[in-house]
Amino acid sequence: MGHKHKILVTGSAGFIGHHLMLALRSLGGSIVGLDLLNEYYDPALKYGRLALQGFSKSQIKYNTLVHSCEDEAMHFIQLDLVDETALNDLFREQQFDIVVNLAAQAGVRYSLEHPQSYVASNLVGFANLLEACRKYPIKHFLFASSSSVYGLNQEVPFATKHNTNLPVSFYAATKKANEVMAHSYSHLYNLPVSGLRFFTVYGPWGRPDMAYFSFARAIMEGTPIRIFNNGEMYRDFTFISDVVEGIVRLLFVAPKAGTTAGSTAPYTIYNIGNSSPEHLLEMVAILERLLHKKGTLDLQPMQPGDVPITFADTQELTATTGFKPSIALEDGLSHFVDWFKTYYQEQYQYAKA
């Protein structure tokens, strides 16, 4: 990547955004990270990620671009995508080439009780971002969608050609909305767009509300591990480095007009997943081995908004980039547990390495 490229990563203090920021450092160019730093989960994790990127908590102020002490080409701004004026100012000043939108209110279960919080970030914020990309034209807009858009789809593996009109959670509905909103902008304004349907991403510096993370904490704290559908759940766990590799390989491969069947827009959708569904109870068993401690299972009936299996067909990703996610669950969880033990060593009294 040449130094002429300028990339915006929204959600840069989040799990995927953080790892992408670190990966982009090695590619050169100029990078701006943006995050609201909300309190959906412990902000200490977000500030910890930012510290690794070279941004100290003390220097962060709302709507103020700060420089990384790790890399002069990296910058960060605390900003709410709902703040349309500030967002447009940023786009006008920076003249981005590529935008990767990883900012969202995440979580299927949380959306059952707090739907309004999803409207602001996932719909209003997303619309503001699309409009900024129209006003200050960019070369490629990539955004995080989700495997949850497949909803009631019964066919496996999930292929991008499958019906995604029957989401079963409001979170999934907002992600489907993002896909069709982005297509309309791509069609109307010739904006090159790639939608990325991520499949159960896991790894170090992850989100505490995700199953693998909450299961690890439950094992260490001796609290019950809640698993729905009486344990008959399968997830296509995809390690964070595979997800980031997929994003990086797609950055400079903007779709051409007519890539998607039935559309003349420069728009396409990719699944990014491991294509290897794992039984949740197997994941628990691996965590127990790695943590050297047994957990207590609390098997629950299926919860509204959930699905029994996710399984990615990644043929578009592989055809476009030559890349296929492949990191095995045990290897990925081993990396996660190494980080987990270090991060929580005082809380759980791990011996320091």
Secondary structure as a PSIPRED ss2 file (coil, helix, strand):
# PSIPRED VFORMAT (PSIPRED V4.0)

   1 M C   1.000  0.000  0.000
   2 G C   1.000  0.000  0.000
   3 H C   1.000  0.000  0.000
   4 K C   1.000  0.000  0.000
   5 H C   1.000  0.000  0.000
   6 K E   0.000  0.000  1.000
   7 I E   0.000  0.000  1.000
   8 L E   0.000  0.000  1.000
   9 V E   0.000  0.000  1.000
  10 T E   0.000  0.000  1.000
  11 G C   1.000  0.000  0.000
  12 S C   1.000  0.000  0.000
  13 A C   1.000  0.000  0.000
  14 G C   1.000  0.000  0.000
  15 F H   0.000  1.000  0.000
  16 I H   0.000  1.000  0.000
  17 G H   0.000  1.000  0.000
  18 H H   0.000  1.000  0.000
  19 H H   0.000  1.000  0.000
  20 L H   0.000  1.000  0.000
  21 M H   0.000  1.000  0.000
  22 L H   0.000  1.000  0.000
  23 A H   0.000  1.000  0.000
  24 L H   0.000  1.000  0.000
  25 R H   0.000  1.000  0.000
  26 S C   1.000  0.000  0.000
  27 L C   1.000  0.000  0.000
  28 G C   1.000  0.000  0.000
  29 G C   1.000  0.000  0.000
  30 S E   0.000  0.000  1.000
  31 I E   0.000  0.000  1.000
  32 V E   0.000  0.000  1.000
  33 G E   0.000  0.000  1.000
  34 L E   0.000  0.000  1.000
  35 D E   0.000  0.000  1.000
  36 L C   1.000  0.000  0.000
  37 L C   1.000  0.000  0.000
  38 N C   1.000  0.000  0.000
  39 E C   1.000  0.000  0.000
  40 Y C   1.000  0.000  0.000
  41 Y C   1.000  0.000  0.000
  42 D C   1.000  0.000  0.000
  43 P H   0.000  1.000  0.000
  44 A H   0.000  1.000  0.000
  45 L H   0.000  1.000  0.000
  46 K H   0.000  1.000  0.000
  47 Y H   0.000  1.000  0.000
  48 G H   0.000  1.000  0.000
  49 R H   0.000  1.000  0.000
  50 L H   0.000  1.000  0.000
  51 A H   0.000  1.000  0.000
  52 L H   0.000  1.000  0.000
  53 Q H   0.000  1.000  0.000
  54 G C   1.000  0.000  0.000
  55 F C   1.000  0.000  0.000
  56 S C   1.000  0.000  0.000
  57 K H   0.000  1.000  0.000
  58 S H   0.000  1.000  0.000
  59 Q H   0.000  1.000  0.000
  60 I C   1.000  0.000  0.000
  61 K C   1.000  0.000  0.000
  62 Y E   0.000  0.000  1.000
  63 N C   1.000  0.000  0.000
  64 T C   1.000  0.000  0.000
  65 L C   1.000  0.000  0.000
  66 V E   0.000  0.000  1.000
  67 H E   0.000  0.000  1.000
  68 S C   1.000  0.000  0.000
  69 C C   1.000  0.000  0.000
  70 E C   1.000  0.000  0.000
  71 D C   1.000  0.000  0.000
  72 E C   1.000  0.000  0.000
  73 A C   1.000  0.000  0.000
  74 M E   0.000  0.000  1.000
  75 H E   0.000  0.000  1.000
  76 F E   0.000  0.000  1.000
  77 I E   0.000  0.000  1.000
  78 Q E   0.000  0.000  1.000
  79 L C   1.000  0.000  0.000
  80 D C   1.000  0.000  0.000
  81 L C   1.000  0.000  0.000
  82 V C   1.000  0.000  0.000
  83 D C   1.000  0.000  0.000
  84 E H   0.000  1.000  0.000
  85 T H   0.000  1.000  0.000
  86 A H   0.000  1.000  0.000
  87 L H   0.000  1.000  0.000
  88 N H   0.000  1.000  0.000
  89 D H   0.000  1.000  0.000
  90 L H   0.000  1.000  0.000
  91 F H   0.000  1.000  0.000
  92 R H   0.000  1.000  0.000
  93 E H   0.000  1.000  0.000
  94 Q H   0.000  1.000  0.000
  95 Q C   1.000  0.000  0.000
  96 F C   1.000  0.000  0.000
  97 D C   1.000  0.000  0.000
  98 I E   0.000  0.000  1.000
  99 V E   0.000  0.000  1.000
 100 V E   0.000  0.000  1.000
 101 N E   0.000  0.000  1.000
 102 L C   1.000  0.000  0.000
 103 A C   1.000  0.000  0.000
 104 A C   1.000  0.000  0.000
 105 Q C   1.000  0.000  0.000
 106 A C   1.000  0.000  0.000
 107 G C   1.000  0.000  0.000
 108 V H   0.000  1.000  0.000
 109 R H   0.000  1.000  0.000
 110 Y H   0.000  1.000  0.000
 111 S H   0.000  1.000  0.000
 112 L H   0.000  1.000  0.000
 113 E H   0.000  1.000  0.000
 114 H C   1.000  0.000  0.000
 115 P H   0.000  1.000  0.000
 116 Q H   0.000  1.000  0.000
 117 S H   0.000  1.000  0.000
 118 Y H   0.000  1.000  0.000
 119 V H   0.000  1.000  0.000
 120 A H   0.000  1.000  0.000
 121 S H   0.000  1.000  0.000
 122 N H   0.000  1.000  0.000
 123 L H   0.000  1.000  0.000
 124 V H   0.000  1.000  0.000
 125 G H   0.000  1.000  0.000
 126 F H   0.000  1.000  0.000
 127 A H   0.000  1.000  0.000
 128 N H   0.000  1.000  0.000
 129 L H   0.000  1.000  0.000
 130 L H   0.000  1.000  0.000
 131 E H   0.000  1.000  0.000
 132 A H   0.000  1.000  0.000
 133 C H   0.000  1.000  0.000
 134 R H   0.000  1.000  0.000
 135 K H   0.000  1.000  0.000
 136 Y C   1.000  0.000  0.000
 137 P C   1.000  0.000  0.000
 138 I C   1.000  0.000  0.000
 139 K C   1.000  0.000  0.000
 140 H E   0.000  0.000  1.000
 141 F E   0.000  0.000  1.000
 142 L E   0.000  0.000  1.000
 143 F E   0.000  0.000  1.000
 144 A E   0.000  0.000  1.000
 145 S E   0.000  0.000  1.000
 146 S E   0.000  0.000  1.000
 147 S H   0.000  1.000  0.000
 148 S H   0.000  1.000  0.000
 149 V H   0.000  1.000  0.000
 150 Y H   0.000  1.000  0.000
 151 G C   1.000  0.000  0.000
 152 L C   1.000  0.000  0.000
 153 N C   1.000  0.000  0.000
 154 Q C   1.000  0.000  0.000
 155 E C   1.000  0.000  0.000
 156 V C   1.000  0.000  0.000
 157 P C   1.000  0.000  0.000
 158 F E   0.000  0.000  1.000
 159 A C   1.000  0.000  0.000
 160 T C   1.000  0.000  0.000
 161 K C   1.000  0.000  0.000
 162 H C   1.000  0.000  0.000
 163 N C   1.000  0.000  0.000
 164 T C   1.000  0.000  0.000
 165 N C   1.000  0.000  0.000
 166 L C   1.000  0.000  0.000
 167 P C   1.000  0.000  0.000
 168 V C   1.000  0.000  0.000
 169 S C   1.000  0.000  0.000
 170 F H   0.000  1.000  0.000
 171 Y H   0.000  1.000  0.000
 172 A H   0.000  1.000  0.000
 173 A H   0.000  1.000  0.000
 174 T H   0.000  1.000  0.000
 175 K H   0.000  1.000  0.000
 176 K H   0.000  1.000  0.000
 177 A H   0.000  1.000  0.000
 178 N H   0.000  1.000  0.000
 179 E H   0.000  1.000  0.000
 180 V H   0.000  1.000  0.000
 181 M H   0.000  1.000  0.000
 182 A H   0.000  1.000  0.000
 183 H H   0.000  1.000  0.000
 184 S H   0.000  1.000  0.000
 185 Y H   0.000  1.000  0.000
 186 S H   0.000  1.000  0.000
 187 H H   0.000  1.000  0.000
 188 L H   0.000  1.000  0.000
 189 Y H   0.000  1.000  0.000
 190 N C   1.000  0.000  0.000
 191 L C   1.000  0.000  0.000
 192 P C   1.000  0.000  0.000
 193 V E   0.000  0.000  1.000
 194 S E   0.000  0.000  1.000
 195 G E   0.000  0.000  1.000
 196 L E   0.000  0.000  1.000
 197 R E   0.000  0.000  1.000
 198 F E   0.000  0.000  1.000
 199 F C   1.000  0.000  0.000
 200 T C   1.000  0.000  0.000
 201 V E   0.000  0.000  1.000
 202 Y E   0.000  0.000  1.000
 203 G C   1.000  0.000  0.000
 204 P C   1.000  0.000  0.000
 205 W C   1.000  0.000  0.000
 206 G C   1.000  0.000  0.000
 207 R C   1.000  0.000  0.000
 208 P C   1.000  0.000  0.000
 209 D C   1.000  0.000  0.000
 210 M C   1.000  0.000  0.000
 211 A H   0.000  1.000  0.000
 212 Y H   0.000  1.000  0.000
 213 F H   0.000  1.000  0.000
 214 S H   0.000  1.000  0.000
 215 F H   0.000  1.000  0.000
 216 A H   0.000  1.000  0.000
 217 R H   0.000  1.000  0.000
 218 A H   0.000  1.000  0.000
 219 I H   0.000  1.000  0.000
 220 M H   0.000  1.000  0.000
 221 E H   0.000  1.000  0.000
 222 G C   1.000  0.000  0.000
 223 T C   1.000  0.000  0.000
 224 P E   0.000  0.000  1.000
 225 I E   0.000  0.000  1.000
 226 R E   0.000  0.000  1.000
 227 I E   0.000  0.000  1.000
 228 F C   1.000  0.000  0.000
 229 N H   0.000  1.000  0.000
 230 N H   0.000  1.000  0.000
 231 G H   0.000  1.000  0.000
 232 E C   1.000  0.000  0.000
 233 M C   1.000  0.000  0.000
 234 Y E   0.000  0.000  1.000
 235 R E   0.000  0.000  1.000
 236 D C   1.000  0.000  0.000
 237 F C   1.000  0.000  0.000
 238 T E   0.000  0.000  1.000
 239 F E   0.000  0.000  1.000
 240 I H   0.000  1.000  0.000
 241 S H   0.000  1.000  0.000
 242 D H   0.000  1.000  0.000
 243 V H   0.000  1.000  0.000
 244 V H   0.000  1.000  0.000
 245 E H   0.000  1.000  0.000
 246 G H   0.000  1.000  0.000
 247 I H   0.000  1.000  0.000
 248 V H   0.000  1.000  0.000
 249 R H   0.000  1.000  0.000
 250 L H   0.000  1.000  0.000
 251 L C   1.000  0.000  0.000
 252 F C   1.000  0.000  0.000
 253 V C   1.000  0.000  0.000
 254 A C   1.000  0.000  0.000
 255 P C   1.000  0.000  0.000
 256 K C   1.000  0.000  0.000
 257 A C   1.000  0.000  0.000
 258 G C   1.000  0.000  0.000
 259 T C   1.000  0.000  0.000
 260 T C   1.000  0.000  0.000
 261 A C   1.000  0.000  0.000
 262 G C   1.000  0.000  0.000
 263 S C   1.000  0.000  0.000
 264 T C   1.000  0.000  0.000
 265 A C   1.000  0.000  0.000
 266 P C   1.000  0.000  0.000
 267 Y E   0.000  0.000  1.000
 268 T E   0.000  0.000  1.000
 269 I E   0.000  0.000  1.000
 270 Y E   0.000  0.000  1.000
 271 N E   0.000  0.000  1.000
 272 I E   0.000  0.000  1.000
 273 G C   1.000  0.000  0.000
 274 N C   1.000  0.000  0.000
 275 S C   1.000  0.000  0.000
 276 S C   1.000  0.000  0.000
 277 P C   1.000  0.000  0.000
 278 E E   0.000  0.000  1.000
 279 H E   0.000  0.000  1.000
 280 L H   0.000  1.000  0.000
 281 L H   0.000  1.000  0.000
 282 E H   0.000  1.000  0.000
 283 M H   0.000  1.000  0.000
 284 V H   0.000  1.000  0.000
 285 A H   0.000  1.000  0.000
 286 I H   0.000  1.000  0.000
 287 L H   0.000  1.000  0.000
 288 E H   0.000  1.000  0.000
 289 R H   0.000  1.000  0.000
 290 L H   0.000  1.000  0.000
 291 L H   0.000  1.000  0.000
 292 H C   1.000  0.000  0.000
 293 K C   1.000  0.000  0.000
 294 K C   1.000  0.000  0.000
 295 G C   1.000  0.000  0.000
 296 T E   0.000  0.000  1.000
 297 L E   0.000  0.000  1.000
 298 D E   0.000  0.000  1.000
 299 L E   0.000  0.000  1.000
 300 Q C   1.000  0.000  0.000
 301 P C   1.000  0.000  0.000
 302 M C   1.000  0.000  0.000
 303 Q C   1.000  0.000  0.000
 304 P C   1.000  0.000  0.000
 305 G C   1.000  0.000  0.000
 306 D C   1.000  0.000  0.000
 307 V C   1.000  0.000  0.000
 308 P C   1.000  0.000  0.000
 309 I E   0.000  0.000  1.000
 310 T C   1.000  0.000  0.000
 311 F C   1.000  0.000  0.000
 312 A E   0.000  0.000  1.000
 313 D C   1.000  0.000  0.000
 314 T C   1.000  0.000  0.000
 315 Q H   0.000  1.000  0.000
 316 E H   0.000  1.000  0.000
 317 L H   0.000  1.000  0.000
 318 T H   0.000  1.000  0.000
 319 A H   0.000  1.000  0.000
 320 T H   0.000  1.000  0.000
 321 T H   0.000  1.000  0.000
 322 G C   1.000  0.000  0.000
 323 F C   1.000  0.000  0.000
 324 K C   1.000  0.000  0.000
 325 P C   1.000  0.000  0.000
 326 S C   1.000  0.000  0.000
 327 I C   1.000  0.000  0.000
 328 A C   1.000  0.000  0.000
 329 L H   0.000  1.000  0.000
 330 E H   0.000  1.000  0.000
 331 D H   0.000  1.000  0.000
 332 G H   0.000  1.000  0.000
 333 L H   0.000  1.000  0.000
 334 S H   0.000  1.000  0.000
 335 H H   0.000  1.000  0.000
 336 F H   0.000  1.000  0.000
 337 V H   0.000  1.000  0.000
 338 D H   0.000  1.000  0.000
 339 W H   0.000  1.000  0.000
 340 F H   0.000  1.000  0.000
 341 K H   0.000  1.000  0.000
 342 T H   0.000  1.000  0.000
 343 Y H   0.000  1.000  0.000
 344 Y C   1.000  0.000  0.000
 345 Q H   0.000  1.000  0.000
 346 E H   0.000  1.000  0.000
 347 Q H   0.000  1.000  0.000
 348 Y H   0.000  1.000  0.000
 349 Q C   1.000  0.000  0.000
 350 Y C   1.000  0.000  0.000
 351 A C   1.000  0.000  0.000
 352 K C   1.000  0.000  0.000
 353 A C   1.000  0.000  0.000
